[in-house]
Each structure stands twice: as structure tokens, then as C-alpha cells.
Amino acid sequence: MSIQAIQQTIETYNTIIIHRHVRPDPDALGSQAGLGEMIKASYPDKLVYVVGEDDPSLTFLVEMDKIEDSTFKDALIIICDTANTGRIDDERYKLGSKIIKIDHHPDVDQYGDISWVDTSASSTSEMIYEFFLQADGLVMNDEAARLLYGGIVGDTGRFLFPSTTKKTLQYAAELVTYNFDRTELYDGIYNVKDNIARMRGYILQNFTLDKNGLSVMKLTKDILQQFNVGVLETGQLVGTLGEIEGILAWVFFIEEDDQIRVRLRSKGPIINEVAAKYNGGGHPLASGASVYSWQEAEQVVNDLKFVLSEYRK
């Protein structure tokens, strides 16, 4: 793969449709829409769309375009921040002419006609800014900079995660020279509604912690309803246990109508291999999966217990 090959392919197509993963986070939206804004600014005659389901808590970043199936005919599809095809939001990507994958997750599902995967990058938004720097004659504007900066901030935990590098900080420093409101951006990402704050309190009062440093939190439909928290909002809860001394890894089980969503986080033990066993994947220290019964959820817990016991040896 070369950045030049991606740029040449973009220049070949009149219609470009950009996707990302389901249940988006700031990096998914930042890289998707940031790339879209760059392409629009650089090639004003092209038709550029960003698609997927809107998350109400993140529409301050960007709102998705609504397009007909016919728009996908002869279109270039770019998929950002999505490790495997099963997590691509809007399956109409299959109707396009060619697919480009841009991602920073481990490359376990090698899809796409062109693939650029860089696991050393803090975020896919960081990669999109690198694309801007290395490509020939692309245009960066204030809106693209806002989106990419937001994506980097979100995926680095405000530059606290180990994935933050000198390059990450340098790119962030360059992006803040553009004209956008950083305070408003931070507020949009990190301010929470009172129902989320109250549910964080419930989590802090009810989490478990075993001798190996594993914490398990089960959020049933009844509990979610009690606090009036929607499934899409639960992404704001996963970091609640991250600052508690003694926790090495933690798992949230979130009950939906047809499955139980599994969110895994770690401070050291590698947990994405566990996620891969249960219809998921992700980063070594931050992954997601899906199970279909509470019995299967217990199997996930047992696998995590084994991982932590091996890690502590």
C-alpha cells in the first residue's frame, strides 16, 4: 500500500462514500468525516458522502448523509476505523465499485482492494492527518481539523493512553492551529447527562473485583431501563472503572434485545484474543465482542480469568 495509490484512486472516482464501524466513537466519526471534508475541499467537483447510523450523543461532531441505494453504483467506498467486515455500518458498501480500508486496529480481517493498516497509530484520525501531510496537494480546512483532532483526543483518552506518541502530539499541535472551538469539542465528548452520571454511581457501587484483578459488570435491560440509559449511551460508561487501583482488566456485559454486548478493557493483559473468540476483536487493551446468553457470558469471564492468571505469573 502507498498513500499515493489511495490518492490516485480517489482522483479516479466521481462519487466517494465513506463508512465506519457500528456504534461509532469519536475516532470513527472523526476519521470518516474528517477525510470527507478533506476530499470535498481538495476536489470540489466530487460527490462525497458519509454514511451510517447517527448516535445522538455524537451528532455534535457530524450528522450522517442519507443516500439512495443507486448512489453506490460505480462509487468508491472508503471504510475507516473498522477492523472486520462484520462491524461495518451500512452493508450497502458491498454495492460499490472498489473498497479502500484505512484502520489502526490489528489486521485480522484483510478486506478491501486497497488496505492501509497502521497499528502503531494512536487512531485512524491520526492516519488521516498523515494522509494529508504525505499526499500531493490536499487541502485541510477548519472543519476537517476539528473532526480529526476530536478523533485523536477520543482514542487517546485526552493523550493519556500509551498509544500516544511524539507523532500524535505533533499532529495534534498542528491541528489546533486551525480555527475551531476546542472547549466546545471537549464538552461535547466528555460532558454527560445526569442519567449517565447516576449510572456511573451505580457501577462504582456494584462492581466486582477478584484476586487476579478482574472486574465484571453486568448491565441487564432492567438496569438500563431503571436509569433510562439507551444501548448507544453505554459507551460512555466503560471507562468508569479505569482509575480504580487493583483492577487489571474489566468487562461490561450490556444486554440488548437479541444479544449481549461485551466491552473489554485492560491495563496490561492482552484481551483482544478473548474478544476474537466471541464474534469480536479490537486492540490488545480495548476490544468488543458479542454473546447470546448469560451462560456464554460466563465463558468469557472464565477466559478472562485464565488470561489474568497467566499474566500475573
C-alpha positions, 0 to 999 in steps of 0.5 A: 500500500502507498498513500499515493495509490489511495490518492490516485484512486480517489482522483479516479472516482466521481462519487466517494462514500465513506463508512465506519464501524457500528456504534461509532466513537469519536475516532470513527466519526472523526476519521470518516468525516474528517477525510470527507471534508478533506476530499470535498475541499481538495476536489470540489467537483466530487460527490462525497458522502458519509454514511451510517447510523447517527448516535445522538450523543455524537451528532455534535461532531457530524450528522450522517448523509442519507443516500439512495441505494443507486448512489453506490453504483460505480462509487468508491467506498472508503471504510475507516476505523473498522477492523472486520467486515462484520462491524461495518455500518451500512452493508450497502458498501458491498454495492460499490465499485472498489473498497479502500480500508484505512484502520489502526486496529490489528489486521485480522480481517484483510478486506478491501482492494486497497488496505492501509493498516497502521497499528502503531497509530494512536487512531485512524484520525491520526492516519488521516492527518498523515494522509494529508501531510504525505499526499500531493496537494490536499487541502485541510480546512477548519472543519476537517481539523476539528473532526480529526483532532476530536478523533485523536483526543477520543482514542487517546483518552485526552493523550493519556493512553500509551498509544500516544506518541511524539507523532500524535502530539505533533499532529495534534499541535498542528491541528489546533492551529486551525480555527475551531472551538476546542472547549466546545469539542471537549464538552461535547465528548466528555460532558454527560447527562445526569442519567449517565452520571447516576449510572456511573454511581451505580457501577462504582457501587456494584462492581466486582473485583477478584484476586487476579484483578478482574472486574465484571459488570453486568448491565441487564435491560432492567438496569438500563431501563431503571436509569433510562440509559439507551444501548448507544449511551453505554459507551460512555460508561466503560471507562468508569472503572479505569482509575480504580487501583487493583483492577487489571482488566474489566468487562461490561456485559450490556444486554440488548434485545437479541444479544449481549454486548461485551466491552473489554478493557485492560491495563496490561493483559492482552484481551483482544484474543478473548474478544476474537473468540466471541464474534469480536476483536479490537486492540490488545487493551480495548476490544468488543465482542458479542454473546447470546446468553448469560451462560456464554457470558460466563465463558468469557469471564472464565477466559478472562480469568485464565488470561489474568492468571497467566499474566500475573505469573 
